[in-house]
Amino acid sequence: MERSKIVANALVTGASSGIGLSTARRLAHRGHHVLMLSYDEPELQQACQDLVGQATPVLCDLSQSDQVDGLFARLEGLYGPIEILINNAGIGHHGEVTETSMDTFRRVMEVNYFAPLNLCQQALTAMKERRRGHILNLTSASARRPLARMGAYGSSKAALHGLTQTLRLEAHPYQVRVSEVLPISVTTPFFERASNTSQRLYRPTGFRHSPDQVADMVMRCLDRNIGEYVTHTPTALGLALDALLPNFVSRLLVWSERLTARRNRRD
């Protein structure tokens, strides 16, 4: 693809697999030059080979703040203005709060919250001067109601959810758009790569989206300037009920947890 035909630059984190890769493909198909960020160099190089001329690999470990500091300006110096930032990268941990080390909490927060926060600050600083741009953060339905053994992950996504809401209001006067997509479980390597200090397997239950389905919802948010999008309608209804009757929902979840514990003891 010739540079003259490029619509705009887009930076996608966690772009070497899963939702990030599916989103990068859609952006490239529309003519964007996609800066694909990942810490996994072999996987990243392979992903970029599928989008020859439309994508550039950006090797970066989001758990290392010195690699994130100033990254946006460095990339804009090389490739020109970045009009779209998609914070997709994230890591998981499964374990009760008392079984989870402070180092694990800090690492999950570093990747899932502080790195996106850093990139959001950098992006909005650049975008508001140009009075255009779109920032999209992928959080999780657990950002609104995390379940048991999701203390580290749910807390990090809840923090990013709160940040995104604030950022949307602060960016609006500068005509910069801010969106958030809250997926449920997705069929990606996420669960296999997550750390686990509990006695239970960490695996998705119930309905799951494919990465392509979530990527389609990401593109819908970009196209329609949707502020907040929960990917699963029954979950969205459950979150609405939670907002209206939080104590009732809390009792339901405690009851469900007890049933699960009894089942596990019988097994």
C-alpha positions in Angstrom: 0.0 0.0 0.0 1.4 3.5 -0.9 1.6 6.0 1.8 -0.6 8.5 -0.2 -3.5 6.0 0.0 -3.4 5.7 3.8 -6.5 7.1 5.5 -4.9 7.7 8.9 -2.5 6.1 11.4 -4.1 3.9 14.2 -2.2 2.4 17.2 -3.6 -0.9 18.5 -2.2 -2.5 21.6 -2.2 -6.2 22.1 -2.4 -6.5 18.3 -0.6 -9.7 17.7 -3.6 -12.0 18.5 -7.2 -12.1 19.5 -9.4 -9.0 19.5 -6.4 -6.7 18.7 -5.4 -8.6 15.6 -9.0 -8.8 14.4 -9.4 -5.1 14.9 -6.1 -4.3 13.1 -7.3 -6.3 10.1 -10.5 -4.3 9.9 -8.6 -1.0 10.2 -6.1 -2.0 7.5 -9.0 -3.1 5.2 -10.3 0.4 5.5 -7.0 1.9 4.4 -5.5 2.8 7.8 -1.8 2.3 8.5 -1.9 0.2 11.7 0.8 0.4 14.3 0.5 -3.0 15.9 1.9 -3.1 19.4 2.8 -6.3 21.3 5.5 -7.7 23.6 5.6 -11.0 21.8 8.0 -10.4 18.9 7.6 -13.7 16.9 3.8 -13.5 17.1 3.8 -9.8 16.2 6.0 -10.3 13.2 3.8 -13.1 11.9 0.7 -10.9 12.4 2.2 -8.0 10.5 3.2 -10.3 7.6 -0.5 -10.9 7.0 -0.9 -7.1 6.5 2.1 -6.3 4.4 2.3 -2.6 3.6 -0.5 -1.8 5.9 0.9 -2.5 9.3 4.1 -1.8 11.3 5.2 -3.8 14.3 5.8 -1.9 17.6 7.6 -4.0 20.1 6.7 -2.8 23.6 6.2 -4.4 27.0 3.4 -2.5 28.6 4.5 -3.7 32.1 7.6 -1.6 31.7 6.6 2.0 32.2 9.9 3.3 30.7 8.9 1.7 27.4 5.5 3.4 27.4 6.7 6.9 28.4 6.9 9.1 25.4 5.9 6.3 23.0 3.1 8.2 21.3 5.4 11.1 20.4 8.1 8.8 19.2 5.7 7.0 16.9 4.2 10.2 15.6 7.7 11.4 14.8 8.3 8.3 12.7 4.9 7.9 11.0 2.9 11.1 11.4 -0.2 11.9 13.4 -2.0 9.0 15.0 -5.8 9.5 14.7 -7.0 6.4 16.5 -5.7 4.8 19.7 -7.2 1.4 20.8 -6.1 0.2 24.2 -6.8 -3.5 23.9 -3.9 -5.2 25.6 -4.5 -6.8 28.9 -3.4 -9.7 31.2 -5.5 -11.8 33.6 -5.2 -13.3 37.0 -7.5 -15.8 38.8 -7.3 -16.1 42.5 -8.8 -14.9 45.8 -7.5 -11.6 47.1 -5.7 -13.3 50.0 -4.0 -15.7 47.6 -2.8 -13.0 45.3 0.6 -11.3 45.9 1.0 -7.6 45.8 3.5 -8.0 43.0 0.7 -9.7 40.9 -1.7 -6.9 41.7 0.8 -4.3 40.7 1.7 -6.1 37.4 -1.9 -6.5 36.4 -2.6 -2.8 37.2 0.5 -1.8 35.3 -0.6 -3.5 32.1 -4.3 -3.1 32.4 -4.6 0.4 33.8 -1.4 2.4 34.1 -0.1 1.7 30.6 -3.5 2.6 29.0 -3.7 5.7 31.2 -0.2 6.8 30.1 -1.1 6.3 26.4 -4.4 8.1 26.9 -2.6 11.1 28.4 -0.1 11.1 25.5 -2.8 10.7 22.9 -5.2 13.3 24.2 -2.4 15.8 24.6 -1.6 15.4 20.9 -5.2 15.0 19.6 -6.7 18.0 21.4 -4.2 20.3 19.6 -5.4 19.0 16.3 -9.0 18.9 17.5 -9.6 15.5 16.2 -9.0 11.8 17.1 -10.6 8.8 18.7 -9.5 6.9 21.8 -11.1 3.5 22.5 -10.5 1.5 25.6 -11.5 -2.2 25.9 -12.4 -3.0 29.4 -14.6 -5.8 30.5 -18.1 -6.5 31.8 -16.2 -7.3 35.1 -15.3 -3.6 35.3 -18.9 -3.1 36.3 -19.4 -6.2 38.5 -16.3 -8.4 39.0 -16.9 -11.9 40.3 -15.1 -14.0 42.9 -11.4 -14.7 42.2 -11.2 -11.7 39.8 -10.0 -9.1 42.3 -6.8 -8.2 40.5 -8.3 -8.2 36.9 -11.7 -6.7 37.9 -10.1 -3.9 39.9 -7.8 -3.0 37.0 -10.7 -2.9 34.5 -12.9 -1.0 36.9 -10.1 1.6 37.2 -9.9 1.9 33.4 -13.7 2.1 33.2 -13.7 5.1 35.5 -10.8 6.8 33.7 -12.6 6.4 30.4 -15.8 8.0 31.7 -13.8 11.0 32.9 -11.7 11.2 29.8 -14.8 11.3 27.6 -16.0 14.4 29.3 -12.6 16.1 29.2 -12.0 15.3 25.6 -15.3 16.5 24.3 -14.5 20.2 24.2 -11.6 19.4 21.9 -13.7 17.3 19.5 -11.8 14.2 20.5 -14.0 11.1 20.8 -13.6 8.5 23.6 -15.3 5.1 23.6 -15.3 2.0 25.7 -16.2 -1.6 24.8 -17.0 -4.0 27.6 -16.7 -7.6 26.4 -17.8 -10.7 28.1 -15.6 -13.9 27.7 -13.9 -14.1 24.3 -12.3 -17.2 22.7 -8.7 -16.0 22.8 -5.5 -17.3 24.4 -6.2 -14.9 27.4 -7.3 -17.6 29.8 -4.4 -19.9 29.0 -1.9 -17.0 29.5 -3.4 -15.7 32.7 -1.8 -16.6 36.1 -3.9 -18.6 38.5 -3.4 -19.0 42.3 -6.7 -20.6 43.0 -7.6 -24.3 43.2 -10.0 -23.9 40.3 -9.4 -23.9 36.6 -9.6 -20.5 35.0 -11.8 -20.9 32.0 -14.8 -19.1 30.5 -18.3 -20.3 31.2 -21.5 -19.7 29.4 -21.7 -17.7 26.2 -18.5 -16.5 24.5 -17.8 -14.1 21.7 -15.3 -14.6 19.0 -12.5 -12.0 18.5 -14.1 -11.0 15.1 -17.4 -10.3 16.8 -15.9 -8.0 19.3 -13.7 -6.3 16.6 -17.0 -5.6 14.7 -18.3 -3.9 17.8 -15.1 -1.9 18.1 -15.5 -0.6 14.6 -19.2 0.2 15.2 -18.1 2.4 18.1 -15.6 4.2 15.9 -18.1 4.7 13.2 -21.0 5.9 15.3 -19.1 7.5 18.2 -20.8 5.2 20.7 -19.6 6.1 24.2 -20.1 2.8 26.0 -20.9 -0.6 24.5 -21.5 -3.8 26.4 -21.1 -6.6 23.9 -23.7 -9.1 25.3 -27.3 -8.0 25.6 -28.2 -10.2 28.6 -25.1 -9.0 30.4 -26.1 -5.4 29.7 -29.5 -6.0 31.1 -27.9 -7.6 34.2 -25.7 -4.6 34.7 -28.7 -2.3 34.4 -30.4 -4.4 37.1 -27.3 -4.1 39.2 -27.4 -0.3 38.9 -31.0 -0.3 40.1 -30.8 -3.0 42.7 -27.2 -3.6 43.7 -27.9 -5.3 47.0 -30.3 -7.8 45.3 -27.8 -8.6 42.7 -25.1 -9.0 45.3 -27.2 -11.6 47.2 -27.9 -13.5 44.0 -24.1 -13.7 43.3 -23.4 -14.9 46.8 -26.1 -17.5 46.4 -24.6 -18.6 43.1 -21.1 -18.8 44.6 -22.4 -21.1 47.4 -24.0 -23.4 44.8 -20.7 -23.5 42.9 -18.7 -24.3 46.0 -21.1 -27.2 47.0 -20.9 -28.6 43.5 -17.1 -28.5 43.6 -17.0 -30.3 47.0 -19.2 -33.1 45.6 -16.9 -33.4 42.6 
